[in-house]
Amino acid sequence: MPWWLVALAGLGIFAIVSFLASPGYRIILGAVASGLGVTVTVSLIAYGFSVLLGLALGLLRSSPFRPAREAATFYIELVRGLPMLVILYYIAFVGAPALAAALNWLLAPLIRAGLLEAIKSRSFDFATRAVLALTLGYGAFIAEIFRAGIESVDKGQVEAAYALGMTRSQAMLRVILPQAIRNVLPALANEFVAIIKDSALVSVLGVQDITQLGKVYAASTFLFFETYNAVAFFYLILTVSLSLLVRTLERNLKIGRRSHA
């Protein structure tokens, strides 16, 4: 077992014992823990959609059709150049009203006929806006992961697929993508760890995640040290356990590659 893991395990055990021994910490943990479900839910939904968006953009980035490739590259470079917090604010306070206006324009005949009510920006709650922002932001990063995975597939296999009479779409689905996804699985898992950490940013919109509940509790009790210890503990439990799973996945994939070699 590596020394860093021993140190982290020791720190975790010390933290758990300290929390259980202190009635104050138990109250703080109870107050903050209710936001754990929100943190995990926002992270999972945003990650799922960002993987789908990233895959679509990654395929466009690898497309021989130049306009599609240039459009995907434009989006990826634009979004990757912006801080996630700026994307979050932009989607929450600019994107949501713009989306409501666009939907009202598209559905105008039905709205005028009285079949539908006009959509207001407040119809999109802040949790939905946060998920959308994380999806759009991380979709750009995951697109580059998929692009690298597609390009890592040996060209000889692609040429062999064409020689067997496959079209580009068939070669992509049957030969390239299965290998590309296998190659990028550890990187995709690391992005999930990153999105859990960045989910803390949704607290600026008042979404009741771990960070927001910790902030509210600390502001009302002035127990900043104890409260943020508890918040950090929850995030460390999530991210360290996922990081260990990623390392196990990488090790298993390496063993699998050697066995097929």
Secondary structure, DSSP 8 states (H G I E B T S, - for coil): --HHHHHHHHHHHHHHHHHHH-HHHHHHHHHHHTTHHHHHHHHHHHHHHHHHHHHHHHHHHT-S-HHHHHHHHHHHHHHHTS-HHHHHHHIIIIIHHHHHHHHHHHTHHHHHTTSS----GGGS-HHHHHHHHHHHHHHHHHHHHHHHHHHHS-HHHHHHHHHTT--HHHHIIIIIHHHHHHHHHHHHHHHHHHHHHHGGGGGGGT--SHHHHHHHHHHHH--HHHHHHHHHHHHHHHHHHHHHHHHHHHHHHHHHHHHH-
